Amino acid sequence: MSRFDQWLVPKKIYDAHLHIFTYKGMEKRVKQAGMNSVEEMAELFSKRTNNKFEIPPKDTNELLKRWVGEMNANNVEKALILPDWNSTEIVELASKDYPDRFIPYLMINPMEEGAYELMVDAFSKWNIRGIKLYPPLHYYHAYDKRLTPFYEFCADNQLLITYHMGISIGQSADLRFMNPSDVSPIARDYQKIKFLFAHFATGYLRELLFLMYHLDNVYAESSSSNKWMEYLPYKITLKEVFEKIISLKGTGKIIFGTDSTMFPRGWRTAIYQRQLNVCNELELSQEDIDKIFYKNLKTLLV
Ligand SMILES: [Zn+2]
């Protein structure tokens, strides 16, 4: 089952984790980080990810077009956009020019002034389907009362929430805010919201499984190289991660993503192939593979 030409492949691909960083967004980051230039920031990105990071074009239309080209080349039907923090620029453009290709989403730092209004406005204008929150990067517990209006709004409007918990590529992350158990009272009290944990909760597989034991509205999102596996004090493989979740909760709880971020790398084919390889090694059926690579996310978008 290891030869690529013998693999079962999904009928379609939905990617639940595609970052589109704009030039404007980078300028904002540069200011916030007290850096001197976009070039300096790009260099830092390259270093952290061990990959060349090309500065995005100033014309955001051009950037979006390039990503659509990548999606076409890799048979990705839809991608969930993760824009710059508290920015709607890319969502606005994507909704106008490629409404069938992108799932509009926001990355929200709820500690920044105007974040709530930004979310409400984006929902009314572009029908965003959810938000991503990153507590260890913005220093709040997921159960912080200041988040209540956000959760209320997401519940009332059937918006998804993607969390990045666990370890982080962000140098400034505060580990006190990274435990997915923080989400437990929220996921319990807001059953209407579906919660996606990016990168299998990035080191907190155990807590993610515990949450899944208690609650049905918790999902494992599979994106990135899942490097967190190397930082556990025991050996674990991606195959074992998939196997564990599937054996406990079936294939309905895993949502495929790549965490594609930058050019020239583009869409992360290697991550797709690695996960598809795992699914084939586990001898999943066509139906199960379709669920993981697009149907599960599609179902959550209604
Ligand atoms: Zn990401």
py3Dmol code that shows the C-alpha trace and the ligand (Angstrom):
import py3Dmol

protein = """\
ATOM      1  CA  MET A   1       0.000   0.000   0.000  1.00  0.00           C
ATOM      2  CA  SER A   2       2.871   2.368  -0.283  1.00  0.00           C
ATOM      3  CA  ARG A   3       3.000   2.965  -4.004  1.00  0.00           C
ATOM      4  CA  PHE A   4       1.378   6.263  -4.813  1.00  0.00           C
ATOM      5  CA  ASP A   5      -0.350   4.952  -7.922  1.00  0.00           C
ATOM      6  CA  GLN A   6      -2.171   2.366  -5.851  1.00  0.00           C
ATOM      7  CA  TRP A   7      -3.459   4.787  -3.271  1.00  0.00           C
ATOM      8  CA  LEU A   8      -7.056   5.760  -2.917  1.00  0.00           C
ATOM      9  CA  VAL A   9      -7.301   9.498  -3.403  1.00  0.00           C
ATOM     10  CA  PRO A  10     -10.090  11.804  -2.264  1.00  0.00           C
ATOM     11  CA  LYS A  11     -12.626  12.870  -4.878  1.00  0.00           C
ATOM     12  CA  LYS A  12     -12.119  16.472  -3.812  1.00  0.00           C
ATOM     13  CA  ILE A  13      -9.873  18.414  -1.491  1.00  0.00           C
ATOM     14  CA  TYR A  14     -10.885  21.101   0.969  1.00  0.00           C
ATOM     15  CA  ASP A  15      -7.949  22.627   2.823  1.00  0.00           C
ATOM     16  CA  ALA A  16      -8.941  23.838   6.301  1.00  0.00           C
ATOM     17  CA  HIS A  17      -5.756  25.836   6.884  1.00  0.00           C
ATOM     18  CA  LEU A  18      -4.405  28.210   4.266  1.00  0.00           C
ATOM     19  CA  HIS A  19      -2.698  31.400   5.424  1.00  0.00           C
ATOM     20  CA  ILE A  20      -2.700  34.305   3.056  1.00  0.00           C
ATOM     21  CA  PHE A  21      -0.403  36.975   4.431  1.00  0.00           C
ATOM     22  CA  THR A  22      -0.671  40.279   2.605  1.00  0.00           C
ATOM     23  CA  TYR A  23       1.860  43.038   2.215  1.00  0.00           C
ATOM     24  CA  LYS A  24      -0.283  45.370   4.334  1.00  0.00           C
ATOM     25  CA  GLY A  25      -0.539  42.739   7.045  1.00  0.00           C
ATOM     26  CA  MET A  26       3.214  42.384   7.051  1.00  0.00           C
ATOM     27  CA  GLU A  27       3.626  46.120   7.429  1.00  0.00           C
ATOM     28  CA  LYS A  28       1.394  45.990  10.496  1.00  0.00           C
ATOM     29  CA  ARG A  29       3.431  43.131  11.959  1.00  0.00           C
ATOM     30  CA  VAL A  30       6.642  45.036  11.355  1.00  0.00           C
ATOM     31  CA  LYS A  31       5.277  47.985  13.328  1.00  0.00           C
ATOM     32  CA  GLN A  32       3.993  45.814  16.171  1.00  0.00           C
ATOM     33  CA  ALA A  33       7.257  43.930  16.451  1.00  0.00           C
ATOM     34  CA  GLY A  34       9.243  47.168  16.434  1.00  0.00           C
ATOM     35  CA  MET A  35      11.170  46.043  13.350  1.00  0.00           C
ATOM     36  CA  ASN A  36      12.553  48.219  10.628  1.00  0.00           C
ATOM     37  CA  SER A  37      11.268  46.716   7.420  1.00  0.00           C
ATOM     38  CA  VAL A  38       9.176  44.087   5.699  1.00  0.00           C
ATOM     39  CA  GLU A  39      12.464  42.583   4.502  1.00  0.00           C
ATOM     40  CA  GLU A  40      13.580  42.060   8.089  1.00  0.00           C
ATOM     41  CA  MET A  41      10.279  40.348   8.915  1.00  0.00           C
ATOM     42  CA  ALA A  42      10.553  38.133   5.828  1.00  0.00           C
ATOM     43  CA  GLU A  43      14.000  37.070   6.927  1.00  0.00           C
ATOM     44  CA  LEU A  44      12.682  36.143  10.362  1.00  0.00           C
ATOM     45  CA  PHE A  45       9.862  34.093   8.792  1.00  0.00           C
ATOM     46  CA  SER A  46      12.403  32.285   6.618  1.00  0.00           C
ATOM     47  CA  LYS A  47      14.555  31.470   9.596  1.00  0.00           C
ATOM     48  CA  ARG A  48      11.719  30.245  11.785  1.00  0.00           C
ATOM     49  CA  THR A  49      10.208  28.046   9.121  1.00  0.00           C
ATOM     50  CA  ASN A  50      13.482  27.007   7.564  1.00  0.00           C
ATOM     51  CA  ASN A  51      12.051  28.009   4.224  1.00  0.00           C
ATOM     52  CA  LYS A  52      12.480  30.839   1.814  1.00  0.00           C
ATOM     53  CA  PHE A  53       9.801  33.450   2.447  1.00  0.00           C
ATOM     54  CA  GLU A  54       8.989  35.677  -0.459  1.00  0.00           C
ATOM     55  CA  ILE A  55       7.602  39.112   0.388  1.00  0.00           C
ATOM     56  CA  PRO A  56       3.998  39.177  -0.873  1.00  0.00           C
ATOM     57  CA  PRO A  57       3.214  41.534  -3.763  1.00  0.00           C
ATOM     58  CA  LYS A  58       1.753  44.907  -2.807  1.00  0.00           C
ATOM     59  CA  ASP A  59      -1.171  44.183  -5.093  1.00  0.00           C
ATOM     60  CA  THR A  60      -3.221  41.711  -3.067  1.00  0.00           C
ATOM     61  CA  ASN A  61      -5.261  40.679  -6.136  1.00  0.00           C
ATOM     62  CA  GLU A  62      -2.078  39.301  -7.595  1.00  0.00           C
ATOM     63  CA  LEU A  63      -1.379  37.300  -4.438  1.00  0.00           C
ATOM     64  CA  LEU A  64      -4.851  35.820  -4.401  1.00  0.00           C
ATOM     65  CA  LYS A  65      -4.622  34.871  -8.054  1.00  0.00           C
ATOM     66  CA  ARG A  66      -1.369  33.091  -7.356  1.00  0.00           C
ATOM     67  CA  TRP A  67      -2.949  31.046  -4.576  1.00  0.00           C
ATOM     68  CA  VAL A  68      -5.855  30.091  -6.836  1.00  0.00           C
ATOM     69  CA  GLY A  69      -3.274  28.899  -9.361  1.00  0.00           C
ATOM     70  CA  GLU A  70      -1.700  26.722  -6.669  1.00  0.00           C
ATOM     71  CA  MET A  71      -5.096  25.311  -5.729  1.00  0.00           C
ATOM     72  CA  ASN A  72      -5.882  24.530  -9.367  1.00  0.00           C
ATOM     73  CA  ALA A  73      -2.558  22.800  -9.845  1.00  0.00           C
ATOM     74  CA  ASN A  74      -3.239  20.576  -6.843  1.00  0.00           C
ATOM     75  CA  ASN A  75      -6.953  19.911  -7.309  1.00  0.00           C
ATOM     76  CA  VAL A  76      -7.898  21.842  -4.205  1.00  0.00           C
ATOM     77  CA  GLU A  77     -11.503  22.805  -4.641  1.00  0.00           C
ATOM     78  CA  LYS A  78     -11.806  25.049  -1.601  1.00  0.00           C
ATOM     79  CA  ALA A  79      -9.515  26.523   0.988  1.00  0.00           C
ATOM     80  CA  LEU A  80     -10.333  28.073   4.297  1.00  0.00           C
ATOM     81  CA  ILE A  81      -8.539  31.409   4.366  1.00  0.00           C
ATOM     82  CA  LEU A  82      -6.640  32.519   7.412  1.00  0.00           C
ATOM     83  CA  PRO A  83      -5.872  36.186   6.763  1.00  0.00           C
ATOM     84  CA  ASP A  84      -3.653  38.539   8.709  1.00  0.00           C
ATOM     85  CA  TRP A  85      -4.729  39.259  12.284  1.00  0.00           C
ATOM     86  CA  ASN A  86      -7.880  41.350  12.526  1.00  0.00           C
ATOM     87  CA  SER A  87      -7.782  42.091   8.841  1.00  0.00           C
ATOM     88  CA  THR A  88     -10.562  41.588   6.321  1.00  0.00           C
ATOM     89  CA  GLU A  89      -8.732  42.691   3.180  1.00  0.00           C
ATOM     90  CA  ILE A  90      -8.206  39.244   1.719  1.00  0.00           C
ATOM     91  CA  VAL A  91     -11.665  38.003   2.685  1.00  0.00           C
ATOM     92  CA  GLU A  92     -13.258  40.919   0.909  1.00  0.00           C
ATOM     93  CA  LEU A  93     -11.289  40.297  -2.280  1.00  0.00           C
ATOM     94  CA  ALA A  94     -11.737  36.543  -2.197  1.00  0.00           C
ATOM     95  CA  SER A  95     -15.493  36.839  -1.700  1.00  0.00           C
ATOM     96  CA  LYS A  96     -15.751  39.178  -4.634  1.00  0.00           C
ATOM     97  CA  ASP A  97     -13.509  37.380  -7.116  1.00  0.00           C
ATOM     98  CA  TYR A  98     -13.505  33.726  -6.047  1.00  0.00           C
ATOM     99  CA  PRO A  99     -16.596  33.085  -3.937  1.00  0.00           C
ATOM    100  CA  ASP A 100     -16.612  29.373  -4.824  1.00  0.00           C
ATOM    101  CA  ARG A 101     -12.978  28.733  -4.001  1.00  0.00           C
ATOM    102  CA  PHE A 102     -12.440  30.198  -0.576  1.00  0.00           C
ATOM    103  CA  ILE A 103     -14.109  29.715   2.764  1.00  0.00           C
ATOM    104  CA  PRO A 104     -14.062  33.170   4.341  1.00  0.00           C
ATOM    105  CA  TYR A 105     -12.640  33.173   7.844  1.00  0.00           C
ATOM    106  CA  LEU A 106     -10.940  35.663  10.135  1.00  0.00           C
ATOM    107  CA  MET A 107      -7.972  35.442  12.442  1.00  0.00           C
ATOM    108  CA  ILE A 108      -9.086  37.318  15.511  1.00  0.00           C
ATOM    109  CA  ASN A 109      -7.029  38.755  18.306  1.00  0.00           C
ATOM    110  CA  PRO A 110      -9.889  39.489  20.704  1.00  0.00           C
ATOM    111  CA  MET A 111      -7.626  41.601  22.905  1.00  0.00           C
ATOM    112  CA  GLU A 112      -7.247  44.212  20.204  1.00  0.00           C
ATOM    113  CA  GLU A 113      -9.727  47.055  20.192  1.00  0.00           C
ATOM    114  CA  GLY A 114     -12.516  46.746  17.637  1.00  0.00           C
ATOM    115  CA  ALA A 115     -12.066  42.993  17.147  1.00  0.00           C
ATOM    116  CA  TYR A 116     -15.670  42.158  17.944  1.00  0.00           C
ATOM    117  CA  GLU A 117     -17.061  44.820  15.612  1.00  0.00           C
ATOM    118  CA  LEU A 118     -14.691  43.643  12.886  1.00  0.00           C
ATOM    119  CA  MET A 119     -16.050  40.094  13.174  1.00  0.00           C
ATOM    120  CA  VAL A 120     -19.704  41.189  13.164  1.00  0.00           C
ATOM    121  CA  ASP A 121     -19.120  43.455  10.193  1.00  0.00           C
ATOM    122  CA  ALA A 122     -17.281  40.737   8.246  1.00  0.00           C
ATOM    123  CA  PHE A 123     -20.107  38.313   8.906  1.00  0.00           C
ATOM    124  CA  SER A 124     -22.737  40.702   7.598  1.00  0.00           C
ATOM    125  CA  LYS A 125     -20.689  41.706   4.552  1.00  0.00           C
ATOM    126  CA  TRP A 126     -18.910  38.517   3.520  1.00  0.00           C
ATOM    127  CA  ASN A 127     -20.627  35.779   5.467  1.00  0.00           C
ATOM    128  CA  ILE A 128     -17.473  34.583   7.197  1.00  0.00           C
ATOM    129  CA  ARG A 129     -17.783  30.958   8.296  1.00  0.00           C
ATOM    130  CA  GLY A 130     -15.680  31.185  11.405  1.00  0.00           C
ATOM    131  CA  ILE A 131     -12.759  32.623  13.304  1.00  0.00           C
ATOM    132  CA  LYS A 132      -9.371  31.429  14.414  1.00  0.00           C
ATOM    133  CA  LEU A 133      -8.186  32.179  17.944  1.00  0.00           C
ATOM    134  CA  TYR A 134      -4.646  31.813  19.247  1.00  0.00           C
ATOM    135  CA  PRO A 135      -4.646  32.203  23.057  1.00  0.00           C
ATOM    136  CA  PRO A 136      -0.926  31.498  23.698  1.00  0.00           C
ATOM    137  CA  LEU A 137       0.023  34.249  21.268  1.00  0.00           C
ATOM    138  CA  HIS A 138      -2.371  36.902  22.562  1.00  0.00           C
ATOM    139  CA  TYR A 139      -2.274  36.031  26.237  1.00  0.00           C
ATOM    140  CA  TYR A 140      -5.745  35.075  27.392  1.00  0.00           C
ATOM    141  CA  HIS A 141      -7.385  31.923  28.594  1.00  0.00           C
ATOM    142  CA  ALA A 142      -9.988  30.552  26.205  1.00  0.00           C
ATOM    143  CA  TYR A 143     -12.536  30.771  29.030  1.00  0.00           C
ATOM    144  CA  ASP A 144     -11.784  34.453  29.729  1.00  0.00           C
ATOM    145  CA  LYS A 145     -15.048  36.379  30.202  1.00  0.00           C
ATOM    146  CA  ARG A 146     -13.878  38.957  27.673  1.00  0.00           C
ATOM    147  CA  LEU A 147     -14.403  36.284  25.029  1.00  0.00           C
ATOM    148  CA  THR A 148     -18.080  35.757  25.862  1.00  0.00           C
ATOM    149  CA  PRO A 149     -19.459  38.143  23.196  1.00  0.00           C
ATOM    150  CA  PHE A 150     -17.389  36.351  20.559  1.00  0.00           C
ATOM    151  CA  TYR A 151     -18.679  32.946  21.600  1.00  0.00           C
ATOM    152  CA  GLU A 152     -22.274  34.202  21.761  1.00  0.00           C
ATOM    153  CA  PHE A 153     -21.981  35.591  18.261  1.00  0.00           C
ATOM    154  CA  CYS A 154     -20.419  32.408  16.870  1.00  0.00           C
ATOM    155  CA  ALA A 155     -23.116  30.274  18.495  1.00  0.00           C
ATOM    156  CA  ASP A 156     -25.956  32.479  17.222  1.00  0.00           C
ATOM    157  CA  ASN A 157     -24.618  32.454  13.683  1.00  0.00           C
ATOM    158  CA  GLN A 158     -23.227  28.922  13.422  1.00  0.00           C
ATOM    159  CA  LEU A 159     -19.645  30.047  13.002  1.00  0.00           C
ATOM    160  CA  LEU A 160     -16.790  27.619  13.499  1.00  0.00           C
ATOM    161  CA  ILE A 161     -13.894  28.315  15.801  1.00  0.00           C
ATOM    162  CA  THR A 162     -10.375  27.115  15.042  1.00  0.00           C
ATOM    163  CA  TYR A 163      -8.039  27.210  17.998  1.00  0.00           C
ATOM    164  CA  HIS A 164      -4.305  27.099  17.944  1.00  0.00           C
ATOM    165  CA  MET A 165      -3.440  25.674  21.343  1.00  0.00           C
ATOM    166  CA  GLY A 166      -0.221  23.963  22.310  1.00  0.00           C
ATOM    167  CA  ILE A 167       3.287  24.915  21.258  1.00  0.00           C
ATOM    168  CA  SER A 168       3.776  27.631  18.741  1.00  0.00           C
ATOM    169  CA  ILE A 169       6.152  28.899  16.132  1.00  0.00           C
ATOM    170  CA  GLY A 170       5.570  32.379  17.593  1.00  0.00           C
ATOM    171  CA  GLN A 171       8.622  33.257  19.689  1.00  0.00           C
ATOM    172  CA  SER A 172       6.545  35.367  22.042  1.00  0.00           C
ATOM    173  CA  ALA A 173       4.048  32.617  22.923  1.00  0.00           C
ATOM    174  CA  ASP A 174       3.097  32.253  26.577  1.00  0.00           C
ATOM    175  CA  LEU A 175       2.714  28.604  27.449  1.00  0.00           C
ATOM    176  CA  ARG A 176       0.327  29.295  30.294  1.00  0.00           C
ATOM    177  CA  PHE A 177      -2.471  29.842  27.792  1.00  0.00           C
ATOM    178  CA  MET A 178      -1.916  26.834  25.562  1.00  0.00           C
ATOM    179  CA  ASN A 179      -3.842  24.028  27.231  1.00  0.00           C
ATOM    180  CA  PRO A 180      -6.923  22.877  25.262  1.00  0.00           C
ATOM    181  CA  SER A 181      -8.585  22.062  28.598  1.00  0.00           C
ATOM    182  CA  ASP A 182      -9.232  25.816  28.759  1.00  0.00           C
ATOM    183  CA  VAL A 183     -11.797  25.248  26.010  1.00  0.00           C
ATOM    184  CA  SER A 184     -13.644  22.586  27.979  1.00  0.00           C
ATOM    185  CA  PRO A 185     -16.266  24.854  29.650  1.00  0.00           C
ATOM    186  CA  ILE A 186     -16.706  26.775  26.404  1.00  0.00           C
ATOM    187  CA  ALA A 187     -17.254  23.739  24.200  1.00  0.00           C
ATOM    188  CA  ARG A 188     -19.581  22.364  26.873  1.00  0.00           C
ATOM    189  CA  ASP A 189     -21.644  25.556  27.108  1.00  0.00           C
ATOM    190  CA  TYR A 190     -21.693  26.382  23.392  1.00  0.00           C
ATOM    191  CA  GLN A 191     -22.730  23.118  21.848  1.00  0.00           C
ATOM    192  CA  LYS A 192     -23.834  24.885  18.683  1.00  0.00           C
ATOM    193  CA  ILE A 193     -20.257  25.885  17.909  1.00  0.00           C
ATOM    194  CA  LYS A 194     -17.945  23.348  16.301  1.00  0.00           C
ATOM    195  CA  PHE A 195     -14.383  23.653  17.563  1.00  0.00           C
ATOM    196  CA  LEU A 196     -11.439  22.704  15.382  1.00  0.00           C
ATOM    197  CA  PHE A 197      -8.067  22.179  17.027  1.00  0.00           C
ATOM    198  CA  ALA A 198      -5.319  22.997  14.574  1.00  0.00           C
ATOM    199  CA  HIS A 199      -2.413  20.544  14.249  1.00  0.00           C
ATOM    200  CA  PHE A 200      -4.147  18.019  16.541  1.00  0.00           C
ATOM    201  CA  ALA A 201      -3.823  20.616  19.345  1.00  0.00           C
ATOM    202  CA  THR A 202      -0.074  20.887  18.758  1.00  0.00           C
ATOM    203  CA  GLY A 203       1.290  18.608  21.441  1.00  0.00           C
ATOM    204  CA  TYR A 204      -1.913  18.156  23.411  1.00  0.00           C
ATOM    205  CA  LEU A 205      -3.247  15.070  21.724  1.00  0.00           C
ATOM    206  CA  ARG A 206      -4.169  13.615  25.099  1.00  0.00           C
ATOM    207  CA  GLU A 207      -6.241  16.651  26.094  1.00  0.00           C
ATOM    208  CA  LEU A 208      -7.807  16.756  22.650  1.00  0.00           C
ATOM    209  CA  LEU A 209      -8.884  13.129  23.024  1.00  0.00           C
ATOM    210  CA  PHE A 210     -10.233  13.863  26.495  1.00  0.00           C
ATOM    211  CA  LEU A 211     -12.269  16.745  25.104  1.00  0.00           C
ATOM    212  CA  MET A 212     -13.537  14.466  22.349  1.00  0.00           C
ATOM    213  CA  TYR A 213     -14.554  11.944  24.970  1.00  0.00           C
ATOM    214  CA  HIS A 214     -16.698  14.536  26.709  1.00  0.00           C
ATOM    215  CA  LEU A 215     -18.007  16.496  23.780  1.00  0.00           C
ATOM    216  CA  ASP A 216     -19.243  15.904  20.273  1.00  0.00           C
ATOM    217  CA  ASN A 217     -18.500  19.363  18.922  1.00  0.00           C
ATOM    218  CA  VAL A 218     -14.714  18.977  19.018  1.00  0.00           C
ATOM    219  CA  TYR A 219     -12.698  18.216  15.881  1.00  0.00           C
ATOM    220  CA  ALA A 220      -9.073  17.423  15.126  1.00  0.00           C
ATOM    221  CA  GLU A 221      -7.614  19.528  12.332  1.00  0.00           C
ATOM    222  CA  SER A 222      -4.632  17.823  10.767  1.00  0.00           C
ATOM    223  CA  SER A 223      -2.607  20.640   9.204  1.00  0.00           C
ATOM    224  CA  SER A 224       1.134  21.344   9.248  1.00  0.00           C
ATOM    225  CA  SER A 225       4.204  19.175   9.539  1.00  0.00           C
ATOM    226  CA  ASN A 226       2.997  18.267  13.055  1.00  0.00           C
ATOM    227  CA  LYS A 227       6.489  18.793  14.355  1.00  0.00           C
ATOM    228  CA  TRP A 228       5.088  18.759  17.899  1.00  0.00           C
ATOM    229  CA  MET A 229       5.388  14.968  17.770  1.00  0.00           C
ATOM    230  CA  GLU A 230       9.166  15.379  18.082  1.00  0.00           C
ATOM    231  CA  TYR A 231       8.801  17.299  21.338  1.00  0.00           C
ATOM    232  CA  LEU A 232       6.866  14.672  23.230  1.00  0.00           C
ATOM    233  CA  PRO A 233       8.850  12.539  25.668  1.00  0.00           C
ATOM    234  CA  TYR A 234       7.808   9.405  23.800  1.00  0.00           C
ATOM    235  CA  LYS A 235       7.690   8.203  20.224  1.00  0.00           C
ATOM    236  CA  ILE A 236       4.540   8.761  18.243  1.00  0.00           C
ATOM    237  CA  THR A 237       3.882   8.741  14.520  1.00  0.00           C
ATOM    238  CA  LEU A 238       1.300  10.546  12.433  1.00  0.00           C
ATOM    239  CA  LYS A 239      -0.171   7.164  11.615  1.00  0.00           C
ATOM    240  CA  GLU A 240      -0.690   6.490  15.313  1.00  0.00           C
ATOM    241  CA  VAL A 241      -2.309   9.900  15.769  1.00  0.00           C
ATOM    242  CA  PHE A 242      -4.822   9.185  12.997  1.00  0.00           C
ATOM    243  CA  GLU A 243      -5.328   5.639  14.200  1.00  0.00           C
ATOM    244  CA  LYS A 244      -6.057   6.710  17.767  1.00  0.00           C
ATOM    245  CA  ILE A 245      -8.667   9.297  16.838  1.00  0.00           C
ATOM    246  CA  ILE A 246     -10.307   7.051  14.279  1.00  0.00           C
ATOM    247  CA  SER A 247     -10.468   4.083  16.628  1.00  0.00           C
ATOM    248  CA  LEU A 248     -12.185   6.210  19.282  1.00  0.00           C
ATOM    249  CA  LYS A 249     -14.348   8.584  17.285  1.00  0.00           C
ATOM    250  CA  GLY A 250     -14.387   7.350  13.689  1.00  0.00           C
ATOM    251  CA  THR A 251     -13.340   9.266  10.604  1.00  0.00           C
ATOM    252  CA  GLY A 252     -15.925  12.005  11.070  1.00  0.00           C
ATOM    253  CA  LYS A 253     -13.766  14.018  13.443  1.00  0.00           C
ATOM    254  CA  ILE A 254     -10.614  14.586  11.419  1.00  0.00           C
ATOM    255  CA  ILE A 255     -10.447  17.590   9.134  1.00  0.00           C
ATOM    256  CA  PHE A 256      -7.662  17.871   6.613  1.00  0.00           C
ATOM    257  CA  GLY A 257      -5.511  20.969   6.342  1.00  0.00           C
ATOM    258  CA  THR A 258      -2.024  21.831   5.135  1.00  0.00           C
ATOM    259  CA  ASP A 259      -1.020  25.081   6.870  1.00  0.00           C
ATOM    260  CA  SER A 260       0.248  26.442   3.573  1.00  0.00           C
ATOM    261  CA  THR A 261       1.673  29.865   4.170  1.00  0.00           C
ATOM    262  CA  MET A 262       4.171  31.214   1.743  1.00  0.00           C
ATOM    263  CA  PHE A 263       5.740  31.378  -1.638  1.00  0.00           C
ATOM    264  CA  PRO A 264       7.812  30.049  -3.286  1.00  0.00           C
ATOM    265  CA  ARG A 265       6.802  26.903  -1.379  1.00  0.00           C
ATOM    266  CA  GLY A 266       3.133  27.333  -2.286  1.00  0.00           C
ATOM    267  CA  TRP A 267       0.607  24.638  -1.492  1.00  0.00           C
ATOM    268  CA  ARG A 268       2.202  21.994   0.706  1.00  0.00           C
ATOM    269  CA  THR A 269       1.885  18.882  -1.442  1.00  0.00           C
ATOM    270  CA  ALA A 270       4.204  16.907   0.830  1.00  0.00           C
ATOM    271  CA  ILE A 271       1.853  17.338   3.776  1.00  0.00           C
ATOM    272  CA  TYR A 272      -1.107  16.211   1.720  1.00  0.00           C
ATOM    273  CA  GLN A 273       0.791  13.174   0.494  1.00  0.00           C
ATOM    274  CA  ARG A 274       1.971  12.268   3.952  1.00  0.00           C
ATOM    275  CA  GLN A 275      -1.546  12.310   5.354  1.00  0.00           C
ATOM    276  CA  LEU A 276      -2.936  10.480   2.364  1.00  0.00           C
ATOM    277  CA  ASN A 277      -0.220   7.882   2.784  1.00  0.00           C
ATOM    278  CA  VAL A 278      -1.257   7.408   6.413  1.00  0.00           C
ATOM    279  CA  CYS A 279      -4.907   6.996   5.431  1.00  0.00           C
ATOM    280  CA  ASN A 280      -3.964   4.382   2.855  1.00  0.00           C
ATOM    281  CA  GLU A 281      -1.694   2.559   5.269  1.00  0.00           C
ATOM    282  CA  LEU A 282      -4.629   2.393   7.641  1.00  0.00           C
ATOM    283  CA  GLU A 283      -6.609   0.933   4.743  1.00  0.00           C
ATOM    284  CA  LEU A 284      -9.392   3.461   5.041  1.00  0.00           C
ATOM    285  CA  SER A 285     -12.225   3.214   2.545  1.00  0.00           C
ATOM    286  CA  GLN A 286     -12.891   5.728  -0.222  1.00  0.00           C
ATOM    287  CA  GLU A 287     -15.778   7.083   1.821  1.00  0.00           C
ATOM    288  CA  ASP A 288     -13.578   7.624   4.896  1.00  0.00           C
ATOM    289  CA  ILE A 289     -10.868   9.309   2.851  1.00  0.00           C
ATOM    290  CA  ASP A 290     -13.447  11.613   1.288  1.00  0.00           C
ATOM    291  CA  LYS A 291     -14.702  12.491   4.758  1.00  0.00           C
ATOM    292  CA  ILE A 292     -11.285  13.474   6.044  1.00  0.00           C
ATOM    293  CA  PHE A 293     -10.156  15.396   2.965  1.00  0.00           C
ATOM    294  CA  TYR A 294     -13.353  17.346   2.296  1.00  0.00           C
ATOM    295  CA  LYS A 295     -16.709  16.016   3.431  1.00  0.00           C
ATOM    296  CA  ASN A 296     -16.291  16.625   7.151  1.00  0.00           C
ATOM    297  CA  LEU A 297     -15.459  20.282   6.610  1.00  0.00           C
ATOM    298  CA  LYS A 298     -18.172  20.648   3.985  1.00  0.00           C
ATOM    299  CA  THR A 299     -20.724  19.315   6.447  1.00  0.00           C
ATOM    300  CA  LEU A 300     -19.668  21.894   9.036  1.00  0.00           C
ATOM    301  CA  LEU A 301     -20.122  24.761   6.617  1.00  0.00           C
ATOM    302  CA  VAL A 302     -23.915  24.583   6.248  1.00  0.00           C
TER     303      VAL A 302
END
"""
ligand_1 = """\
1
ZN
Zn -1.227 28.047 10.628
"""
view = py3Dmol.view(width=600, height=400)
view.addModel(protein, "pdb")
view.setStyle({"model": 0}, {"cartoon": {"style": "trace"}})
view.addModel(ligand_1, "xyz")
view.setStyle({"model": 1}, {"stick": {}})
view.zoomTo()
view.show()
